[in-house]
């Protein structure tokens, strides 16, 4: 494990004078914090001896039943016994990888892919093989070709890791037409699908798309989280898995943490039982759509030479820089100009992505987003002038991204 120079940069970026378009932090001021505070106090006052005690390794049964209700919005039908509550979906991702991956095993992942997943796969010494995305998500033909090529080499992929809805970092979604195609390819190649879906209920238009898990109960492990639709501070996520895998997940979780936090689980259970959580999700969707519109409008005004995705939900847009620019090398100069982002290289296992950056619109106000993009445009314009003059922009001494800060998630 190596420390990252990026950590120092983002320590600077957290200062109030810097507009951070980097972190994937939900906008918690949109929550009814007074109501949530009273609810948490009531949980401790009435169920304190349970909330503050050890609990089940699989998670609170009432909460698991409520999680089923949340997942029905995406077409998933399951039993409470199928659900394993975890300390955020990040722990579920770690547990699944621990169960299936030995050093050198192949994990197929989208290109680009979630930085937190790549860190887990790296920790277990997996060989990550990327498959490209386009505007409709993971490309089925490319997945088929990749798996066939691996088979010819005598290498069998263990997992397909995918973020099908409002992808982190690309912002695109897997189309409804492609979903059964991807599952059919995975079945034919004996590939377990790991569906990571923290953003699925945060679409800006229409009803949620049916989850991959709703189309294949035996071949998909589904990961969910309350971090984006409620509050990340409670650190409550879950996995839904076929029976045999679920039993192993519970054992792995118990060996790692004994049990998830009872206090967090009971607080979220009370929130789901007593608050209008569907209305809160709708409010978040409207809030994030306004911020998305501010981001896209500012990009169109200030960065006409760049290209970007226009997400239909979630937190992020994926920006391709003008030719010759390196987002990773440019980051220190951007922070000096009081704006921050995540370079595209963070989202690949093989060093790709220097010509891209991820911009997050979830946390800053629309006014701050527009100001941040204006500052970023100034940096990019200066870098482009250097490229036009000299054909290359000097780097900053080998900045690496080995262990990104948690707020990059």
N, C-alpha and C positions, 0 to 999 in steps of 0.2 A: 504494500500500500504506500502510495506516494502522495505527498501534499501537492495541491494545485496552486499555481500562481494566480489562477482565476479567482480563488477564494479572496485573495487580497484585493483584487479589483472590485469584487462585489461587496466587500466590506465598505469600500469607498462609495459604491453605487447605492448603498442603503441610506446614505445621507439625504436629508430632505430636499437639498438643492438639486439633487440628481433625479431626473425622470427615469424611473426604471421600467422599461418595456421587456424585462427579462423574466421576472418571477411569475409562476403560475398560481398566485395566491387569490382565493376567492374574495369578493368584496363583502366583508362581514358586517359593515355598517348597514347593509341592507336587511339584516336580521332584526327581529323584535327582541333586542337584548334584555329589556326589562322583563318581558314575559319569560324568557328563557332563564333568567336569573331566579325569578320566583319559583319556576318549575324545578330547577336544580335544588333550591333550598328545600322545597317540599319533598323531593325524593330522599334527601338526607334525613329530614325530620321524621318521615314516616317509614322509610325502609333503610335507614342508615346501617343497621347491623348486617344487612344483606349487601348493600352497595359497597361497603368498606371491607368485605370479607373476600376470601378466595371463592372462585366460582367454577363452573364447568369448563373443561378444556375445549368443548365444542361451541360454547357460547350460550347465553340465556335463551331458553326455549321461547318465551314470549316474543323477544326481539326477532328470533329466527322466523317465527310466524308472520311478524310484521314485514320482514324483508321479502317474504313471498308476495305480499300485497304490492310492495314497491316494484318488484320485478314483473308482475303481471302487466304493468304499463308497457312493457316491451315484449309481451307475448310469452313469457316464461311461466310454465306450470311446473311446480316442484313440491316436495314434501319438506317440512321443517328438518327432518333428519338428513336431507341432502345438503344443508347449509352448515358451513363452518365459519364462525365469526373470528376475525383476525384483527391484529393491531394495524389497522389500515390495510388497503389492498396490497401495499408494498410487501407486507409480511407474507400475504398469501402467495405473491409472486415468488418470494424467496423459498417458501416451503415447497411449492410445486417444482421449482428448479432443483431443490435438494433431493426430492424424491426421484426425479427422472434423469438427471444429468450427471454423468461421470466425466472426468477430465478428457477432453478431446471429442466428446459427443457434439453433434451438430444441432444447433437451434436455427431455424429459418425465421427471419424477422424482416419486417418492411424496411425499405430504404427511402427515407430516414426512419428511425425508430426512437421510442421513448428512452431518454437518457438513464432513467432509474432502472429500467429493465436491462439495458446493456451493462450497467454496473453489476447487477446480480449475476448475469450470465458470465461476465468476466471473472467474478469472484469464485464461481464454480468451474472455471477453466473450460467453458464451452467454446466451441468454434462457431461463431455467428456468421451465417451466410445471408446476405441481403437479397431481397426481391423487390423490384421497383414498384412504386405507386404512380398513379396518374390521377386525373380529376375525379375518377370514379372509384378510387381506392386501389387495393392490391390487384395487380394484373394477373388474371387466371393463367393466361398462356405463359407468362414468365415464371409463375410458380410451378407449372407442369414441367417446363424445360429445366428449371433448377433441380427439382426432385429427380427427374430422369437422369440428369448429368451426375448427380450425387450417387445414384444407384449404380451407374456404370463404373464409377470409381470405387465401388464397394463400400460406400459410406451411406448410412441410413440416418435421416434426420429424426430426432426424437420429438421435437415440439415445433409447432408453428405459432409464433407470438404475433398477435395482431391487436391494434386499437381501431376497431371498425367504424366508430362514430366520432366525428369531429376530431380527427387524429391529432395527437401530440407527437411531433410539432407541425405536421403538414396542414392541418385544418380541414382535410378532405374526409369524405365518408365513403365506405364501401356501398356501392349501389345495391338495391334490392335484387336486381337481376344477377349480379355476380355472387351473391351470398350462397345460393345452392351450388354454384359452380365451384367455389372455393372448398366447400364442404365435401363435394364429390371427389375432387382431386385429393384432398386429405385422406378420405376413406380408402381410396384405391392405393395410396402409398403407405397406409398404416401409420398416419401422422396424427398425433394428438393436437388439437387446437386449443390454444390458451387465449381466451377472449378477455381482454382488459377493457372495461367499459365505464370509466368514471364520469364521462360527459354525456351519456346517451339520453338523459332526460333534459338536457340543456340545449335542445334545438330551437332555432328561431322561427321555424315555419312548420306547421302541421304536427301530426302525431309522431311519436317515436317509431323508428323502423324496427321491425321484429329482430330480436337478438339472434346471433348465430346459435346460441344455446336453445332457443325456441324451435329451431329447425333440426337439431341433432342432440339428443340428450346423452348419448353414449360416447360421442367423439369430441365433446367440447367441455372444457373447464371454464366456468364463467367467474370473473372477478368483478366485484362491485365495491362501492365506497360511498360513505356519507360525507367525505371531505369536500366535494365540490357542490353538492346539493344542500348541505347543511353547514358543518363546521369541521375543519381539519384538526382542530385542537383536541377533539375527543378521540381521535385515532381509532376509528371503528370502520372496518371493511369486512368483506366476506368472500368466500369462495363457494360455488355450487359445483359439485363434482359427481361423477358416477360412484356408485356405492363403494366399490373396492378402493378407489382412490380416496374417497372421503374418509374412510377409516384410517388410512395411512396419514392423511393430512392432520387428523386429530392427534395422532401419536406424535407426529413431527412438531406440531404446535405445543403440545404439552412438554416435550423435551426442550423446547426453546424458551417458553415463557410461563409454563404451567397453565395459565389461563389468561384470556383477555380481561381487561379491566371491567369489573362489575359496575363501578360507579359510572363509567362512560356508557356502558350498555344500557343501564337503567335510565340514564338521562335521555338518551336518544329514544328509548322505548316510550318514555313519558311524552317527549316531543311529538312522536308519531301518533300517540293516542289522544293528545289533547289539543294540538295545534293544527292549523290548516297548512300542512306540509305541501300539499299539492298547489295551494295558492302561493306559497313561498317560492316554489320552483318556478311557477309562472312569472312571479315578480323578478326572479333572477334572470329568466330568459329575456324579459323586456329590457332589464338593466344592461345585460351583456350585449344584446343586439344594438342598443344605442352606442355602446363603446365600440363594437365592431364597425358600425357605420362611421364613427369618428376616425377610426384607424384607417379604413379603406379610403375615405374621403381625403384624409391628410396625405396618404401615400400618392394618390392620384394628383394632388396639387403640388407636392414637393419632390416626388421621386419618379418623374415620367420615364426615366431610362431603366428603372427596375421593373420587375414583374413580381406578382404575388398571388396567393390563393385568396379567395373570398369565401370564408367558412360560413356554413349554414347553422353553426352552433359552436359551443365550446368556448375556448379561451385564446386561440392562437391563429396567426397568419404566418405563412412561410414565404420569405422574400428572397428572390434571386437578385443578386447585385449586378450592376453593370460589369461588362467583361473586364477582366484583369484585376478586380478587387478581391481582397482576402479578408473575410469578416473576422477571422481570428486575429490576424495581425493588426487590424484596424481598431479592435476593441479598446486598448489603452487610450488611444486618441479620442475615441468616443466618450469614454468616462471623463477624460479631461474636459470635454465639451459638455459635460453634465447630462449624459444620456447613456443608458445601458441596454444591452440585448444579449441573447445567447448565440454564439457563433454556430454555424451548421455542423462543424466537425464534432460537436458534442453528441450528435445523434446518429453517428455511424461507428461501426466497430473497426473499419478499415481505413480511416483517414480521409474519407470523402467529405464533401460538404463545405469546403472553404469559401465557395462562392454563394453560400446561403446564410441567412440568419433567421432565428425565430423571434417574432415580436408578439408580446402578450398584451391583450387589451382588457383583461378581466379586472385589474385592480385600480389603475389610475382613472381619474375622472376624464370625461371627454376633452375638457380643456387641456389637461396635462398630457393626454395622448397627442393632441395636435401640436403642442409645444415640443414634446419629445421627438416627434417625427420631423418637425422643423429643424431642431438641433441636429438630428441624425443626417438630414439632407445636407446640412452644411459640411459635416465631416465627409460624407460620401463625395460631395462635389470637390472638396480639396484633394481627396485621394484620387479621384478620376483625373484631375488636372495633372497630378504626378505621373499617373499611368500614361496619359497622352504625351507628356514630355519625355519620360524616361523609359516607358514600357514596363516598369515594375515599381512597386512601392516597397521601401525597406521595411523589414519586419521588426519585431521588438524582442528579439533574443530568445526565441523558442518557448513562448508561452504554451502551456499544456493544459488539457482538461482531463484530469484523471479522476477527480472526486468532486463533482459539482455540488454546490451548496443545496440544501434541501429546498429552498424557495424556487429553484429552477424547475421543480417537478410540474 
